[in-house]
Amino acid sequence: MSTELPPVAPEVLAEAVENLTPRLRKKLDAATEGCAASAVLAADGTVTLRFGEDALVTLSPGPVGTITTADQATCSCLLAPRCLHRAAALGAAPLADTPPEPVATAEPAGAVEPAAPAGAAEPVASVASLEPMGTAEPAPVLTPAQLRAAGALWHVAAEALAAGVTAGGAVVQAELLRAAHTARLAGLPRAEAAALRVVRGLRAARERRAGQRLGDLTGAFRELLHTAGMLASGSADPALTGTTRRAYAPGGSLQVHGLCREPVLSATGYGGVVTHLLSPDGTPYSVSDVRPGGLARARGAGSASVALGGATLDHAGLARGGLRIVGATVSAEGRLGAGRGVRATPLPGTAWTEGPAAALFARPAAEAVAELLAAPDAAESALLGCDVTVVGAAGEHLLVRETRPDAPLLRLLPAHPHPELAHTENLRRIASYPGLVLRVLGRPDLDRTATLRPLAVGPVPGAEHTLRLPEEWLGRADLGYDRLQGAHFPQGDAAPVPLPAAEGPDPLADSPLWRVRRLLETGVAGGRRAVAEAARGTESLAAASYGPLRRAGLTGAADLAAALAAEADRRPRNVFGRLADPSPDGYAWAWLAAATHLAAAERCLIAASWAATPNAAPVSGR
């Protein structure tokens, strides 16, 4: 079994690559490939990598297990620390997550004035009330440092896009990491996070990792170019600047009740559990316990103790129980922190049919999805509930139909496909009971047509042919941990449910927008040159590519795709008439325009797939 390398802070890797000579940079990709196979873990926690007979790189992670400073990576060769061996070893290690910023110490109890609820009047003694009436708050303005950082990040992102996966090696990635670190120092955390996602995606694509999708990297490039481009143009929208990751702030006293728990398993070796909670006013919260340990920890963490304010609950109990918390600390994403001043007392759990949990299942799924598509930043962690009738298995999907008039077919996919987790087995067992009526709580997959990734299921109140769960499960089963057995299903046959000959109309798959998507992904995989080569040809070839888009009424998509192809093939000449390398900016803007239009069009089609009736006609024209 190979030794895992400790994660490396992005700025440490960027500095190591920057210190290399141009000759050594050309050799970096070859030196990085396969060097992790020689890693050896010592008893003191250090990791050594051998490069030939005379070079030994030693990685000495800090207390949190991460390489955060340059002196924690050393090499025995004469060129160290500006050597190829050290940069290759750091480049082979996974990138560390950005550490959260420290939170200011909370004021004594009673000293903090609570925020006024939405629409309420400001307190009389507030600062706002002392300003002259009619005086508006000044619009936020980016600092010169932020403008410079955003401009630099845009430039390196455009160059990385023009290079593509094939040429996006360690040097290109290091330039992105350097620009990302500068953005972080300038106070642009969203831009930094977007750059890190692109670097991780480039690594996964070049290493051909299992589960890597070119579409994910395409989306990461779109997010990075959009964020950096808007910031560089001077836009100071707080949604673009972002907030520091998981910076916990005082949250006062809270009362929360469990909804469900889900296992977490990352490709970088982390594992654990997240328990989803809900407050009486419907605000979502969560308690996370994710650490190094991989699959074993993901499976065991579901019954591990909750490290929050001395609470005597495990995650299984919290998912079906509740907590009254005093001195809570809460991150911007709603994660509850375990600070020294936090105190928590267990509470009895509530069923999905009671309190704010019942509201999750009260409205049509199409309404909830439309709301999430309008606010994509909140969609990543949002949960959706609905009552469905099982139709049966179709390929990798479990087909269900929402129990509403003229509801479309929905596709259920495992929240995590790992075979050692219970998701897939539970869905397979549910699929063997057509006609079964279920209450499903899950996360909508907004990149797929009418697809839900369920986290938990329960019986539908008043239904005869529904689940029969143990009383101690409080009316729900966590699909990642609880394993459904035959005794949990009703006996006898339900009313026959006709299995459709096909999965029903798929507006996204039936749309000719796949032609634009393929062009964008070609650019991500092969760079600017690949787009130019793919688009070259006669007018009849162009008509075959963009004609179906125009016939389907998607003239905007056709025009933007044609503009991208033309820009990719543009070769300017210098003052001497010789061909010169084109600036990547024009190509990046053309690519971003086409990608942004495609994302908006696909969002409309995905929203339609949730709301469409079985007889609805999709946008067609292959």
C-alpha positions in Angstrom: 0.0 0.0 0.0 1.5 3.3 -1.1 2.1 6.1 1.4 -0.2 9.1 1.1 1.6 12.5 0.8 0.6 15.2 3.2 -1.5 18.1 1.7 0.4 21.2 0.7 -0.7 24.8 1.0 -1.1 26.2 -2.5 1.2 29.1 -1.9 4.1 26.8 -0.9 3.8 24.8 -4.1 3.5 28.0 -6.2 6.7 29.4 -4.7 8.6 26.2 -5.3 7.7 26.2 -9.0 8.4 29.9 -9.3 11.9 29.4 -8.0 12.8 26.9 -10.7 14.8 27.9 -13.8 13.1 27.7 -17.2 15.1 24.6 -18.0 13.9 22.8 -14.9 10.3 23.9 -15.4 10.3 22.0 -18.6 11.2 18.8 -16.8 8.7 19.3 -13.9 5.8 17.3 -15.3 7.9 14.3 -16.0 9.6 14.5 -12.6 6.3 14.8 -10.8 4.7 11.8 -12.5 5.1 8.7 -10.4 7.4 10.2 -7.7 4.8 9.5 -5.0 5.4 5.8 -5.4 8.7 6.1 -3.6 7.2 7.8 -0.6 8.0 6.3 2.8 6.3 7.3 6.1 8.6 7.6 9.1 7.7 7.0 12.7 7.8 10.7 13.5 5.2 11.5 10.8 7.6 12.8 8.2 7.4 11.5 4.6 10.5 11.0 2.5 10.8 10.6 -1.3 13.9 9.3 -3.1 15.1 10.8 -6.4 18.0 8.8 -7.5 20.9 8.1 -5.2 21.8 11.7 -4.2 18.5 13.4 -3.6 16.1 12.8 -0.7 13.1 15.1 -0.2 11.7 15.2 3.3 8.2 16.5 4.0 7.5 17.4 7.6 3.9 18.4 8.0 2.8 20.6 10.9 0.4 19.7 13.7 -2.6 19.7 11.4 -0.9 17.3 9.0 -0.3 19.9 6.3 2.8 21.5 4.7 2.1 25.2 5.3 5.6 26.7 5.2 8.5 26.4 2.8 10.9 25.1 5.5 8.7 22.0 6.0 9.9 20.7 2.6 13.6 20.1 2.3 15.9 18.3 -0.2 19.4 16.9 0.3 20.7 17.9 -3.2 23.0 20.9 -3.8 20.4 23.0 -5.6 17.9 22.9 -2.8 15.6 24.7 -2.1 15.5 25.8 -5.8 15.6 22.2 -7.1 13.5 20.0 -9.3 13.1 17.3 -6.7 11.5 19.5 -4.0 9.1 21.0 -6.5 8.1 17.6 -7.9 7.5 16.2 -4.5 5.3 19.2 -3.5 3.5 18.9 -6.9 2.7 15.3 -6.4 1.0 16.0 -3.0 -2.7 17.0 -2.8 -3.6 20.6 -2.3 -4.6 21.6 1.2 -7.9 23.4 1.8 -7.7 27.0 2.7 -7.7 27.4 6.5 -10.6 29.4 8.0 -9.9 32.9 9.2 -9.9 33.3 13.0 -13.1 34.6 14.4 -13.1 37.5 16.7 -13.9 36.7 20.4 -17.6 37.1 21.1 -18.7 39.9 23.3 -20.1 39.1 26.7 -23.6 37.8 26.8 -26.1 40.6 26.4 -23.6 43.0 24.9 -24.5 42.1 21.3 -27.6 43.6 19.9 -29.5 41.1 17.8 -30.1 41.9 14.1 -33.6 43.1 13.2 -35.7 40.7 11.3 -36.3 41.3 7.6 -38.6 44.2 7.1 -38.4 45.3 10.7 -37.5 48.9 11.7 -34.0 49.6 12.9 -33.5 50.3 16.6 -33.7 53.9 17.5 -30.1 54.0 18.8 -28.6 52.3 15.7 -26.0 54.1 13.6 -28.2 54.1 10.6 -30.9 56.2 12.4 -28.3 58.9 13.2 -27.6 59.5 9.5 -29.6 62.2 7.6 -32.8 60.8 6.2 -32.5 59.8 2.5 -28.7 59.2 2.8 -28.0 55.9 1.0 -25.1 53.7 2.0 -22.1 54.2 -0.4 -21.8 51.4 -3.0 -19.0 49.0 -2.2 -15.8 49.7 -4.1 -12.9 47.3 -4.7 -9.5 48.4 -3.5 -6.6 48.8 -5.9 -5.1 45.6 -4.5 -8.3 43.7 -5.2 -8.5 45.0 -8.8 -4.9 44.0 -9.4 -5.4 40.6 -8.0 -8.6 40.0 -10.0 -6.8 41.2 -13.2 -3.9 38.9 -12.6 -6.2 36.0 -11.9 -8.2 36.6 -15.1 -5.0 36.7 -17.1 -3.6 33.4 -15.8 -7.1 31.8 -16.0 -7.4 32.8 -19.7 -3.9 31.4 -20.4 -4.9 28.1 -18.6 -8.1 27.9 -20.7 -6.1 28.5 -23.9 -3.6 25.8 -22.9 -6.3 23.2 -22.0 -5.8 20.0 -20.1 -3.1 18.7 -22.5 -0.8 21.7 -21.8 -2.1 22.6 -18.3 0.8 21.0 -16.5 2.6 21.9 -13.2 3.8 25.3 -14.4 0.3 26.4 -15.5 -1.2 25.1 -12.3 1.5 26.9 -10.2 0.7 30.2 -11.9 -3.0 29.7 -11.0 -2.1 28.9 -7.4 0.1 32.0 -7.2 -2.7 34.2 -8.5 -5.2 32.4 -6.2 -3.0 33.2 -3.2 -2.8 36.8 -4.2 -6.5 36.9 -4.4 -6.9 35.5 -1.0 -4.5 38.1 0.5 -6.5 40.8 -1.2 -9.7 39.6 0.3 -11.3 37.7 -2.6 -12.0 34.3 -1.2 -14.5 33.3 -3.9 -12.0 33.9 -6.6 -9.4 31.9 -4.7 -11.8 29.0 -4.2 -12.7 29.0 -7.9 -9.0 28.9 -8.9 -8.3 26.0 -6.6 -11.2 24.0 -8.1 -9.7 24.5 -11.5 -6.3 23.3 -10.4 -7.8 20.3 -8.8 -9.8 19.6 -11.9 -6.7 19.9 -14.1 -4.9 17.5 -11.9 -7.7 15.0 -12.0 -8.1 15.2 -15.7 -4.3 14.8 -16.4 -4.1 11.8 -14.1 -7.3 10.3 -15.5 -8.8 9.7 -12.1 -11.9 7.6 -11.7 -15.0 9.7 -11.5 -13.4 12.7 -13.1 -15.9 14.5 -15.5 -14.8 17.0 -18.1 -18.1 18.7 -17.6 -17.1 19.5 -14.0 -13.9 21.1 -15.1 -15.8 23.1 -17.7 -18.1 24.4 -15.0 -15.1 25.3 -12.8 -13.5 27.3 -15.6 -16.8 29.1 -16.2 -17.0 30.0 -12.5 -13.4 31.2 -12.4 -13.5 33.3 -15.5 -16.9 34.8 -14.5 -15.7 35.7 -11.0 -12.3 37.1 -12.0 -13.7 38.9 -15.1 -16.4 40.7 -13.2 -14.1 41.6 -10.3 -11.4 42.9 -12.7 -14.0 45.1 -14.3 -14.7 46.8 -11.0 -17.8 45.0 -9.8 -17.8 44.9 -6.0 -20.9 42.7 -5.5 -20.4 40.8 -2.2 -21.5 37.7 -3.9 -18.5 37.9 -6.1 -16.0 38.8 -3.4 -17.3 36.0 -1.3 -16.8 35.2 2.4 -14.0 33.4 4.2 -14.6 29.7 4.4 -16.2 28.5 7.6 -15.4 31.6 9.6 -17.6 30.9 12.7 -19.4 33.8 14.2 -21.5 34.0 17.4 -25.0 32.6 16.9 -26.6 33.1 20.3 -29.0 30.5 21.5 -30.5 27.9 19.1 -32.9 25.0 19.1 -32.4 22.5 16.3 -33.9 19.2 15.3 -32.4 16.4 13.2 -33.5 15.7 9.6 -31.0 13.0 8.4 -27.3 12.2 8.2 -25.1 11.4 5.2 -21.7 9.9 4.9 -18.9 12.0 3.4 -16.1 10.5 1.3 -13.7 12.6 -0.6 -11.2 11.7 -3.3 -8.4 13.1 -1.1 -8.8 10.6 1.6 -11.2 12.4 4.0 -14.2 10.7 5.4 -16.9 11.4 8.0 -20.5 12.4 8.4 -22.7 15.5 8.1 -25.9 15.6 10.1 -28.6 18.0 8.7 -30.7 20.0 11.2 -33.6 22.4 11.1 -34.5 25.2 13.5 -38.2 26.0 14.4 -38.2 28.9 11.9 -37.0 26.6 9.1 -33.4 27.7 9.0 -31.1 24.8 8.0 -28.0 24.0 10.0 -25.6 21.1 10.0 -23.0 19.4 12.2 -19.9 18.1 10.4 -17.3 15.6 11.4 -14.9 15.0 8.5 -11.3 14.0 9.0 -8.6 12.0 7.3 -9.5 8.3 7.3 -11.3 7.6 4.0 -14.0 4.9 3.7 -13.5 3.4 7.2 -14.1 6.7 8.8 -17.1 7.5 6.6 -18.8 4.3 7.7 -17.9 4.6 11.4 -18.6 8.3 11.8 -22.3 7.8 11.5 -22.5 6.5 15.1 -19.6 8.6 16.5 -20.2 11.0 19.3 -21.2 14.6 18.4 -18.4 16.9 19.4 -20.6 19.9 20.3 -20.9 21.5 23.7 -20.7 18.4 25.7 -23.8 16.8 24.1 -24.2 13.1 25.0 -25.5 12.2 21.5 -24.0 10.4 18.6 -24.8 11.4 15.0 -27.4 8.6 14.7 -29.2 10.0 17.7 -28.9 13.6 16.6 -30.3 12.8 13.2 -33.5 11.7 15.0 -33.2 14.0 18.0 -32.4 17.6 18.7 -30.3 20.1 20.6 -30.8 23.2 22.6 -27.5 25.2 22.2 -26.3 28.1 24.2 -23.5 30.3 22.9 -23.6 28.7 19.5 -21.1 29.6 16.7 -22.3 29.3 13.1 -20.5 29.6 9.8 -21.8 31.3 6.8 -22.9 27.9 5.4 -24.9 27.1 8.6 -22.4 24.7 10.1 -22.4 24.7 13.9 -19.0 25.1 15.6 -17.7 23.4 18.7 -16.1 26.4 20.5 -15.2 26.4 24.2 -18.2 28.5 25.2 -20.7 26.3 23.4 -23.2 24.3 25.6 -25.7 21.8 24.2 -28.5 19.9 25.8 -30.3 17.0 24.0 -33.9 17.4 23.0 -36.5 14.8 21.8 -36.7 14.4 18.1 -39.6 15.4 15.8 -41.1 13.5 13.0 -41.0 14.7 9.4 -44.8 15.3 9.7 -44.3 17.9 12.4 -43.0 21.5 12.7 -40.8 23.0 10.0 -39.8 19.6 8.5 -43.3 19.2 7.3 -42.9 22.3 5.1 -40.2 20.6 3.1 -42.8 18.2 1.7 -45.7 20.7 1.4 -45.0 22.2 -2.0 -44.4 20.7 -5.4 -40.8 19.8 -6.1 -40.8 21.9 -9.3 -41.4 25.1 -7.2 -38.4 24.3 -4.9 -36.1 23.5 -7.8 -37.1 26.7 -9.6 -36.2 28.6 -6.5 -32.8 26.8 -6.2 -32.0 27.5 -9.8 -32.6 31.2 -9.3 -30.1 31.1 -6.4 -27.3 28.7 -7.5 -25.0 29.6 -4.6 -27.5 28.2 -2.1 -28.4 25.1 -4.2 -25.3 23.1 -3.3 -26.4 22.3 0.3 -30.2 22.7 -0.1 -32.5 19.7 0.6 -35.7 19.0 -1.2 -38.6 16.8 0.0 -41.4 15.1 -1.9 -43.8 12.2 -1.8 -43.3 9.7 -4.7 -44.6 6.4 -6.1 -42.0 3.9 -7.2 -42.2 3.0 -10.9 -39.1 0.8 -11.2 -35.5 0.6 -12.2 -34.3 1.9 -15.6 -30.6 1.6 -16.2 -28.7 3.3 -13.4 -31.8 5.2 -12.3 -34.7 4.4 -10.0 -37.7 5.9 -11.6 -40.4 7.4 -9.4 -43.3 9.8 -9.9 -44.3 12.6 -7.6 -47.7 12.0 -6.1 -49.3 15.0 -7.7 -51.5 15.4 -10.7 -49.6 15.4 -14.0 -46.2 15.1 -12.2 -43.2 14.1 -14.3 -41.0 11.0 -13.9 -38.1 11.7 -11.5 -34.8 9.9 -11.5 -33.2 8.8 -8.2 -29.5 8.3 -8.1 -27.3 7.3 -5.2 -26.0 10.2 -3.2 -22.6 8.5 -3.2 -22.0 5.6 -5.6 -19.3 3.8 -3.5 -20.4 0.2 -3.2 -19.4 -0.1 0.5 -21.9 2.6 1.4 -25.6 1.7 1.7 -27.0 4.1 -0.9 -26.9 1.9 -3.9 -28.1 -1.3 -2.2 -31.0 0.6 -0.6 -32.2 2.1 -3.9 -31.9 -1.3 -5.5 -34.1 -2.9 -2.9 -36.7 0.0 -3.2 -36.8 -0.5 -6.9 -38.0 -4.1 -6.4 -41.3 -2.8 -4.9 -43.1 -1.0 -7.8 -46.1 0.9 -6.5 -44.5 1.6 -3.1 -45.2 5.1 -1.8 -42.3 6.9 -0.2 -41.5 10.2 1.4 -38.0 11.2 0.0 -35.6 13.8 1.3 -32.6 14.5 -0.9 -30.4 16.9 -2.8 -31.5 17.8 -6.4 -28.8 17.3 -9.0 -29.1 20.5 -11.0 -26.8 19.3 -13.7 -29.2 16.5 -14.7 -32.8 16.3 -15.9 -35.3 15.8 -13.1 -32.8 14.0 -10.9 -32.8 13.7 -7.1 -30.1 12.2 -4.9 -31.9 10.9 -1.9 -30.4 11.0 1.6 -33.3 9.6 3.6 -36.7 8.0 3.0 -39.7 7.5 5.2 -43.4 6.3 5.0 -46.1 8.6 3.7 -48.7 9.3 6.3 -52.0 7.6 5.7 -50.7 5.5 2.8 -51.3 1.8 2.9 -48.5 0.5 0.6 -45.6 2.3 2.2 -42.6 1.6 4.4 -42.9 0.0 7.8 -39.9 1.3 9.8 -39.0 0.6 13.4 -40.4 3.0 15.9 -37.0 4.0 17.1 -36.1 5.2 13.6 -38.7 8.0 14.1 -40.2 7.5 10.6 -37.1 7.8 8.4 -34.2 5.7 7.2 -30.8 7.3 6.4 -29.9 5.7 3.1 -26.2 6.0 3.6 -26.2 4.2 7.0 -29.5 2.3 7.7 -30.0 -0.8 5.5 -33.5 -1.5 4.5 -34.6 -5.1 5.0 -37.6 -7.1 3.8 -39.5 -6.5 7.1 -39.4 -2.7 6.4 -41.6 -3.1 3.3 -45.3 -3.8 3.1 -46.5 -7.3 2.5 -48.6 -8.1 -0.6 -48.8 -6.4 -4.0 -49.6 -2.8 -4.6 -51.8 -1.5 -7.3 -49.9 -2.1 -10.6 -47.8 0.8 -11.8 -47.3 0.9 -15.6 -43.6 1.0 -16.4 -43.0 3.4 -19.3 -41.4 2.1 -22.4 -38.7 4.8 -22.0 -37.7 7.1 -19.3 -39.8 9.9 -20.7 -38.8 13.1 -22.5 -35.5 14.5 -21.5 -35.5 18.2 -22.6 -31.7 18.5 -21.9 -30.7 15.3 -23.8 -33.1 16.0 -26.7 -31.9 19.5 -27.2 -29.2 20.4 -29.8 -27.4 22.3 -27.1 -25.0 19.3 -26.8 -23.2 20.7 -29.8 -22.3 23.9 -27.8 -21.3 21.8 -24.8 -19.1 19.6 -26.9 -17.3 22.6 -28.4 -16.7 24.1 -24.9 -15.4 20.8 -23.5 -13.2 20.4 -26.5 -11.6 23.7 -25.6 -11.1 22.7 -22.0 -9.6 19.3 -23.0 -7.4 20.4 -25.9 -7.1 24.2 -25.5 -7.6 26.9 -28.1 -6.0 25.0 -30.9 -8.4 22.1 -30.5 -11.4 24.4 -30.8 -9.9 26.0 -33.9 -9.2 22.6 -35.5 -12.7 21.3 -34.7 -14.4 24.3 -36.2 -12.3 24.5 -39.4 -14.0 23.3 -42.6 -16.4 24.3 -45.3 -19.6 26.3 -44.9 -21.6 23.0 -45.2 -19.8 21.7 -42.1 -20.6 24.9 -40.2 -24.2 24.6 -41.3 -24.3 21.0 -40.0 -23.0 22.1 -36.7 -25.1 25.2 -36.1 -28.1 24.6 -38.3 -29.9 22.4 -35.8 -29.4 25.1 -33.1 -31.0 27.7 -35.4 -33.9 25.4 -36.4 -34.6 24.8 -32.7 -34.8 28.5 -32.1 -31.5 28.6 -30.3 -30.0 31.3 -32.5 -28.1 32.9 -29.6 -26.3 29.7 -28.8 -25.5 29.2 -32.5 -24.1 32.8 -32.8 -22.0 32.5 -29.7 -20.6 29.1 -30.7 -19.7 30.5 -34.2 -18.0 33.5 -32.6 -16.0 31.2 -30.3 -14.8 29.1 -33.2 -13.8 32.2 -35.2 -11.9 33.7 -32.3 -10.1 30.4 -31.6 -8.9 30.3 -35.3 -7.9 34.0 -35.4 -4.1 34.4 -35.9 -2.9 38.0 -35.8 0.2 39.2 -37.5 2.9 41.5 -36.1 4.3 44.7 -37.8 6.5 42.5 -40.0 3.6 40.4 -41.3 4.6 37.3 -39.3 2.1 35.2 -37.4 2.0 36.1 -33.7 0.6 34.4 -30.7 -2.9 35.8 -30.1 -3.8 37.2 -26.7 -5.8 34.8 -24.7 -8.2 37.5 -23.5 -10.5 37.6 -26.5 -10.7 33.8 -26.7 -11.5 33.6 -23.0 -14.3 36.2 -23.3 -15.8 34.4 -26.3 -15.6 31.0 -24.4 -17.1 32.6 -21.3 -20.0 34.1 -23.3 -20.9 30.8 -24.9 -20.5 28.9 -21.6 -22.7 31.4 -19.6 -25.4 31.3 -22.3 -25.3 27.4 -22.3 -25.6 27.3 -18.5 -28.6 29.6 -18.5 -30.3 27.6 -21.3 -29.6 24.3 -19.5 -31.0 25.7 -16.3 -34.3 26.5 -18.1 -34.5 23.0 -19.6 -33.7 21.4 -16.2 -36.4 23.4 -14.5 -38.9 22.4 -17.3 -38.0 18.8 -16.7 -39.3 19.0 -13.1 -42.5 20.7 -14.1 -43.3 19.1 -17.4 -46.2 16.7 -17.7 -45.6 13.3 -19.3 -47.0 14.5 -22.6 -44.9 17.7 -22.7 -42.8 18.1 -25.8 -39.1 18.9 -25.3 -37.0 21.3 -27.4 -35.9 19.1 -30.2 -33.6 19.1 -33.2 -30.5 17.0 -33.0 
